[in-house]
Amino acid sequence: MVTAPFARSLDLFGNIGIVQGNELAREMRPQIGDMLARQPGVSATSFSPGSSRPVLRGLQGDRVRIMTDGLGSLDASNTSVDHAVAIDPLTAERVEIVHGPASLLFGSSATGGAVNIFDRRIPRAMPESPLHIDAIANYASASSLRSGGASFDLPIGSRLVWHVDGNYSQSGDMRIGGFQVAPGLRDELLDEAAEELAEGHAEEAEELTEAANRRNRVPNSATESWSAGTGLALITDTGSLGVSIGYLDSRYGVPGRPGAGHHHDHGAPPVAGAAEPDHGEEDVTIGLKQWRADIRGEVELGNGFFERLRIRAGFADYQHIEFEGDEVGTTFLNQGLEGRAELVQADHDGWRGATGVQYFFRDFNAIGAEAFVPQNDTEQFALFTFQEVTLGPVSLEAAGRFEHSQISANASGISRSFNAWSGAVGVSHGFGNNSKVGVNISRTERAPAAEELLSDGPHIATQSYEVGDPDFGLERSVGLEAYAKLRTDAVNLSITAFANWFDNFIYARETGGTIDDLPVFSYAQTDARFVGLEIEAEAPLLHVGGFTLLGNITADMVRARLANGGGNVPRIPPARVRGGVELRGEMLTVAGEVEWTAKQDRIAAYETATEGFTMVNASIDWKPLGPESGVSLILSANNIFDVIGRRHASFTKDFVPLSGRDIRATVRFSF
């Protein structure tokens, strides 16, 4: 059941993945992308341990909405892959991954899907005890990660609940199982070293050789963050109203490409108060801060056509600074406001639904010599509705959305407006035990993001020169999704096949040219097609005493091609299969698995192939005080054989591999 504020009572389009409880605790990582990358249909940008957004069905960036309780993260993470998501994973109570047509309910830009993260900052119910405490602590060996957090919910009288939470996380440079750089890049560096030596440049040759042979650690990949928040909610028999305020402070390293120098000649005037750029071999780090305030309310309207009204709003003041060594390079500022209101219909003989409005505003600015995007404002207004009719075992669903967007960059004299119309219909047939089959069809329109329209400049953190196109039109897509979900005593099986046909698909392509010694990535628009498959299956194999031995398998794949002989879409994750066994009891669960990731050689121009890899993982979950005690101890071993793996969707995959052998211990309390 979808628990977004406006769809909690609806099971729209049937394709919602949920991560919560001990699974969420076991997968805890510094960034939400890496935390969800094991879910079907999900990969991650994995730019660095401190910056990683989810990749859903091969799509990333502005096509994937990252949300807190139904509202956007209100940060700059969709602006560039090196920008972290301003959500502390330690605050998460539950994460929902929305694939397919249902994602348009969160915005027309969510073509790839949406990730909705629920925290406890605005309480939803009165605690049953005088003081409710949730706490978690983690240690991970590969990066010496130490993290912990706690939240407290205190009832005040019979109607008010006060919430307080605090979290801290710190990790060192990430340990890996071999060479830092991929084989192709290593050969390139060694060839360059030989050339330098032949020309009598012994010092340069030594530096390049050292970069090629670097192993065991990824330099400048450490992270540190802390967050705190408080909330107050009034909860009655006919509704609720709550507010919260939170603060996030994060500092993380941006690993540089080994052997690469920073040579830029912008000709830009110096910024008052900012240090003069110095692009030597200085480490780049990012300091991120965000203040955020939220409000959530719900009121019952009686026995009329509409049974309740829900409101949700949030405001955030965000900044991050890219430091080059100890000097300030570029500062990114973002102020965002988002709000929505929904009228939820009462159930009338199997007909139910909701209709609402949504507003979004963003004021984005980059200050410094490498401000590759000019100051710009984005304003959006949307109307949406979604309806479901149940006729015995058959359910019919429909959703529609109109979204008006205005993007303005006053200094550049550019102002664009777009009207996007999106809709989806679906039909499903249910069987006993929550089994069903269904088909969904959608047509969506997406306005170009400000970064796709306005980028024009060097970006030190990604070591690229980015160029947008202010003349882009709407991106349109037609999606088809067919699924079957079987729930029996013998097997739980879910199969989903999908296809998306894009008109005017926007993507960043490497041109092969350079500006200021940086590779040029130019946004382009053409037609494209995505097709894919996702499979999940679990079956009991035998029962032993109080334990059940289960076998499970998860697989996904996506293929994406550009039209008119344009080749492959860049950075598409390869096929992946994970199989394992789990011995499950009331107090103890022991699991082991093997995950195989295929080689990705279906690549775009100037893109490098990514070797496949196989990882072996194991875990133990123990509830020492009983199954209902609220105390869990989790021990896991990831990448037991210390192999080198790289995510093809990552911009930095040739020099930021996945973690090596990682022993993790987690303690979780709730009482």
N, C-alpha and C positions, 0 to 999 in steps of 0.2 A: 504494500500500500504506500503510495507516495505521501510523504509527510510535509511537503512544501506548504507554506502558510495558506496558499490559495487552492490546494488540491489534496488536502489531507484525507478527504473522504473518498477520493476517486482512485481507481486503478487504471489510469489512462494508458492505452497503447501497449501495456504489458511488458515493458522492457526497462526495468529499474534494477540496478545492482546495489546491494547494501553491504556496507562494511561497518561493523560495530563490535563492542565487547572485547573479548580476548584477541580476536583476529585483528582488530584495530590497534590494540596495544602491542601485539607482536610485530606489526608492520610499521611501527612508529619510526619516522625519519625526520630530518630537519625541514624537508619541504614536501608539500602535498603530492607533487608529481611522483617522486620516488616511492612515496608511501602507498600509492595506488597502482603502481606499474605491474603488479602481479595479477590484477583483475582482468577478466576476459575483455578483449577489445581495447585495452588501455596500455599505452606505453608512456614514455616520459621524455621531456626535452633534455634532462640531465646535463645541463650546461656546466654545473658544478654542484657539489653537495649543498651549497647554500642557495641555489637557484634551479628549480625544476618544476615545470608545469606539466599537467597531464596532456597526453596526446590521445585523442579518442578517434578510433577508426581511421587513423592516418592523418587526421586534421588537428591543427594546433593553433596557437595564437588567438586572434580575435574570433575564430570560429568555435572556440571552447569557452563557455562561461564558467568562471569560478565564483562561487557564491557562499555567503554566510546566511543561513536561514532564509533563502529565497532572494537575497539582494546581492549585487556584485561586490567584489572585494575592494573596489574603489581605490585601486593602486595603479602602478604603471607596469604591471607584469606582462600585459599584452603588448606593450610598446616594443620590447626587445627580450630576447631569450636570456640575457644576463640579469634581468630584473626579477627579484624574488616575489613570490606571492605573499602579500601582507596578511597572512593568516597563520597563527601559531598552531601547528598540528596538535600540540599538547592540550589545547582547549577543546578539541573535537570530541563529541560524544557519539556521533553517528555521521556517516558519510553516505550519500546517495549518488549513484552514477546513472545519469539519464542518457540513454542512447536513442537514436532514431527520431521519428516525427514528434514525440512528446517533448523533445528539447525546445521546440519553437515556442512553447509556453513560457519559457524564460527569456525569450528575446529572439528576434529574427537573425541575430548574429550567431546564435548557437547551432550552426549547421552540423558541426561535428558532435555536439552533445553538451552536457552540463554536469558540473560537479557541485553538489549542494552539501555544505558542511554545517552541521548543527552543533552548537555549543550550549552551555548552561547559563549564560550570562543574564538572560531574561528568563526567570523561572516560569515553568509551565503548569506547575501544580504545587499544592501545599505539601511540605515534607511530612512524612508519617511520624518522624522522631523529632525531639526538641532541637537537634542539630544534625544535619545530613552532611557527610564528608565524602568526597571522591578524591583519590590521590593516585599518582602513578610515578614510578621511578624507573629509569632505564640505564643500562651500561652496554656499550658495544665496543668490542676490542679493536676492530679495523681502523677506527679513527679516534679511539679513546673517548668516545662519546659518553657524556654524563648529562642526563637530563632528568628533570622532575617537575611535578606540578601538583597543586592541590586546589580544591574549591570547597567552599562552605556555604550551605543554605540554611538560613536561620529564620524560622517563622516568627513574625511579630504580631501577636494577637491571633485572630482566626482568619484574617483576610490578606495580610501582607507577608511577603517573603523577601528577605534580603540575601543577596548573593555576593561573594567575594572570591576571587581566584588570583593565583600567581604562578608563574612558570619560568623555568630557567633551563637553558641548554648550551653546552659547550663541546666542541670537538676539535681535534687536532688535524694535521694533514692526513689525508686518507691513504691507508696502506693498500697496495695492489699486489698481484701475484706474479709480476714479471716486468717487462719493459713498459715504460709509460707510453711511448709513442707506438702507433700501429706500424706494421712491417713496411708499408709503402713509404710512409713519412720517414722512417728510420733509414731506409736506403737513400732517400733524397738528402737527408742531413749528412750521411757519410760521404756521398758523392760531392756535396758542397765542401765538406772538410778536405777531401782529397784535392779539389781544385784550389782551395785557399793555400794548402800546403805547397802545391806545385808552384804557386805564385809567390811563395816566400812569406806568407802571412801565417806564421806558426801559431800566434796567439788566437787568431780567429778560428783556425783549424781545430785547435784544442777545445775551444768553447763549443763548436758544432759537434765534435766527437763526444764530448761530455753530455750534450743534450740528447744525442742519439742513443747513448748507453744508459741514460737515467732509468732507474728501476726501483721497485719496492714502495715508493711514495709518490704522491702527486703534490708537488710543492704549491704552497699558497691556496690550499683547499680547506683550510680550517674555518669553523663557524662559531659564532657566539650570539645568543639572543635571549631576551627576557620579555615577558609580557605580564600585564596586570589588568584586572578589570573588576567592575562592581556593577550590580544591577538591583533593581527594586521592582517588584510586581504586585499589583492588586488583583486578587483572584476571588471571584464570586461565583454563585451558582448560575449566573446568566452571562458571564463573560470574564475578560481579563484585560489589564492594561499594564504594560511594563516598559521600563527604560533602562539603558545601560550605557556605560562609558568604558572604553578600554584603550590601552597604550601598548604598542609593540616597538621594541628597539632591537635591531639585528645588525651584525657586522659579519661579513663573509668575504673570503678571498675569491678572486677571479683568476684561475690558472691561465698562464700565458702559453701560447704555442711555442714549444721549445725551438730555439734557434731564430725566432722572429724578433726583429727590432721594431721600434715604433718611430717612423720617420714621416712626419706630417708637416705640411707647409700650407697653413690655412689662409694666411693673409687676413685673418679676422682681427678686429681691434681687441685689445685687452679689456677684460671685464673689471669694473671697479671693485676692489676688495678681493679679487681672486688672484691666485698665484699664476705667474707666467708658466704655460705648459712646458714640460720637459719630458720628452718621450724617449728616455733611454730604456734600460732594462729594469725599471722600477716595477715592483709588484703593484698590481691594481687590486684594491679592495673597495667594497661598497658598504657604506653606512646608511641604514634604512631606519626611518622613524615614521610612525603613524598614530595619530589620535583618531578615535572613532566613537561616535555616539549613535545609538539605535533606539527605536521605539517599535513596539508591537502591541496591537490591540485586537480584541475580538468581542463582539456583542451579539447575543441572540435576539432575533427580530420577531419572534412569535411564530404563529402558525400560518403565515401568509405564503405567497409564492417564494419569497426569499426567506431563508431560515436564519441567516447570520451575515454579519458584515465583518470583514477582516481588513486591517490596515497594517502596513509595514513601511518603515522609513529609516534611512541611515545617512549620516554625513561623516566624511573623513577628510582629514588634513594630513597629507602624505608628503614626505620628501626623502630623497636619497642622494647621497654624494658619492661620486666616483673619485676615490683617492688614488693618485699616482705616487707611490711611496708615501711620504708624509704631506704631500701637497694636494690641495683641492683641484681636481680636474674639472668635472662638469657636475652641476647640481640639477636634479630633476624635481620639480614641484608639481603636485597634483591635488586639487581640491575637488571632491566629488559629492554629489547629492543624488540619492535615488529613493523613490517612494512608490508604493502601489496600494491600491484598494480593490477588494473583490467582494461582490455580492454572491453568496452561495445559495443555490436553489435548494428547496426542500425536495425530497424524493416524491414524485408524483407517478405512481404506478410504473416504477422502473425507469423514469426519466429524471435525471439529475444533471447538475452542471454548475458553472460559475461564469460570471462576466466581470471584467474589471478594467481599470486604467493603470498606466504606469508612466512615470516621469523619471528622466535621468539627465544630469548635467555634470560636465567635467571641464575644469579649467586646468590645462596642462601647460607647463613651461619648462624649458631647459635653458640653463644659464652657464656659459662657459665657451671656450674656444671650440669644443667638439659637440655643440648643441646641434645634433643632426636633424632635429625636428623643431620648427619654429613654434612660438607660443600659439596655442589654438584652443578654441572652445568647441565642445560637442554638446548638443542638446537634442534630446529625443523625447517624443511623446507617443504613447501607444495605447490602443484599444484592443482588447482580446476577449474571446469567449471560447469555452469548450463545453461540450455536451456529450452525454452518454445515455443511450436507451438500451435497456435490457428486455429482451423478448424471449423468455425461457432460457435455453442454453446459449442463445445468440446475443451478442452485444454489438451495438453500432456506436462508433465514436466519431466525433468531428471537432475540429478546432480551427479557429481563424484568428489572425492578428494583422492589424494595420499599424505601421510604425513610421512616423515622420522624423527625419534626422536633419540637423543643420550643423555643418562643420565650418568654422570660420577661423582664418589666420589673418588678423588685421594687418600685421606688419608686412605680410606678403601680398596683401590685397586679394586673397583667395577666399571665396565663400561659396559653398556648395550645399544644396538641399536635396533630399531624396525622400520619396514616398515608397515604402516597401509593403507589399501585400503577401501574406503567407497563409497557407492552410493545409490541413491534413484530414484524411478520413481513414477509418479503419473498421474492420469487421473481424470478430473472433467467435469461436464456438467452444464452449466449455464442456468438460466432461467431469466425472466424479473425481474427488481427491485433488481439486484445484488444477487439474490438467486442462490445457486448451491449445488450440491452434488459431492463427490469425494472420491477416495481411493488412499492412498499412501503406498508404500512398500519401506523399506530401509534395507540395510545391512551395518553395521558400525564396524570398528575396532578401539580400543582405546589402546594406549600404557599405561602401568602402570605409575602412578605419582611417583616422587622421594620419597615422603613420604610413599607410599605403598611398595616401594622396600627397603628403607634404615632406617626406624624408628627403634630405639632400645634404649629406655631409659625412665626415668621418666619425666613427664610434670606437673609442679606444678599447672598451671592454670586450667587444666582439671582434676587434681587429679587422674591420671591414668599412667600406664606404657604401652608404645606402642611399638609393635614389628612388623616389616615388614618382607618381604621375597624377597631377591634379585633375586630369580629364577623364579619369576612370568613371564608368557607369555602374549601375547596379549589378551585383553578382546574383545569378538565378540558378536554382537547382531543382530537379525533380528526383524524389527519393522513393524507392520501393523496398519494403522490408517484409519478409515472411518468417514466421517463427512457430515453433512447436514446443510446448512445455508439458512434460509427462511426469506426474507425481504418483508413484505406486509404492507398495511395500518392497517391491523388487528393485526399483531403480528411480532415481531422480535424473531427468534428462532435459536439457534445454538446447535447442538448435536455432540459430538465427542466421539467415542469409540476407544480405542487403546490397543495394546498388544506388549510386547517386550520379546523375548526369548534370554537369555544370555548364551553364553558359556564362562567359565572361569571368571565368575562375581567375582569382588574383593570387599570384605567388611570387616569391622572391627568387630570381634566377641569377646565378653567377655568370657574368658576361665574358670572363676571361681577360678583361682589361683591368688596369690599376689606376688609382689616383692617390698621390702621396704615398706610393709603395703599398697601398692597401687594395685587396681585391674588391672589385665593384659588384655589388648585389643590386640589381635593378628590378623593381616590381613590374610585372607584366600581367596582361589579361588575355586569356584564351579559353577555349572550351576544354573540359576534362571529364573523365569518367573514373569513378571509384567503385570497386566491387569487393565484397568480403564475406567471411564466414566466421561464426563464433559457436563453439560447442562446449558445454559443461555436462558432465555425467558423474554420478555417484551411486554406488550399489553396495549393499551389505554382502560380504563374502562368507562370513561364518560368525557364530556367537560362541564365546568362550567365557563361562562363568558370568560375571557381571559386565563383560566387555563385548563390544561388537567390532569386528574387523571389517573396514570398508575400503573399497578401491575407488579411486577417483581419477578423472582426466579432464583437462581443460586445453582447448586449442583455439587459436585465432589466426586469421590471415587477412590481408588487404592488398589489393593491387590498384594502382592508380596511374593512368596514362593521360597525357596531353593530346589534344586533337591535332589533326593536320600534320602528322609526322613530327610533333613536338617532343616525342620521347616520353620518358618517365617523369612523374611528379617528384621533386626532390624530397629527401628525408622521410621516406615511407618505411615504417617498421616491417621487418620480414616475418615470415610465418613462425609460429611458436607452438610447442606442445609441452604440456606438463602433466606427468602422471605420478601417482603416489598411492600409498596405503596409510590408513589411520586406524589405530586401536583406540576406541573411544569408550570411556566409562564415565560414571557420574562424577568422580573426583579426579580422575587421571586420564589424559589423552596423550598418546605418543604417535608421532607422524613422521614419515619420511617421503621424499619425492625426488624426482629427476626432472629437470627442465631443460629442454632442447630448443635452441634458437637457431634458425636457419641462416645461412649466408645470404646477404643482400647484395646481389650484383645487378639488380634492375635499377639502374642509377641514372641520374640526370647528367647533363653536360657539366664537366669540371668537378663532378662529385666523385668521391672515392668509394669503392666497394667496402663492405664490412664483413669480416670473417664470422662464421657461425661459432657457437660455443655450447657447451653442456655443463650445467651446474647441478650439484647434489646438495639438498638441504634437509634438515631434520629439526624437530621441535618436541618439547615436552611441556604440557600445560597441567598444572597441579593445583587443586583447591584443597589446601591442607585442613581447613576447618569445616569442610562439608560443602556440598554442591550449592547450597543457598546462603553461604556465609558472606559472600561479597569480597573474599580474599583470594587472589590468584597469583601463583608464581609461574613464570614462563621462562624457559631456557631454550634458545634456538641456536643452531649452527647453520650459517648460510655460506654457500660456495665452499663446501668442505674441502675440496681438492685444489682450491686456490688457483682457479683458472682465470685467464684474462677474458673479459667479456666487454663488448661495446654496444651501446644502443645506437642504431642507425639514425634515429630521429634526432639525435643530439648534434648540435652545431659544432661541438668540441670533441666528438667521439674519437678522433684520431690521436688525441693526447690527454683525454680524461676518461679512462676506462671505468668500469664498475668496480666496486669494492672487492678486495681479495677476501680470504677466509675471515669470517666475522662471527664471533661468538657473542651472543646477546643475552642479557638477563633483564627481566622485567618483573616488577612487583606492582600489583594493582589492588587498590582497596576501594570499597564502596559500602558505607554503613551509616 
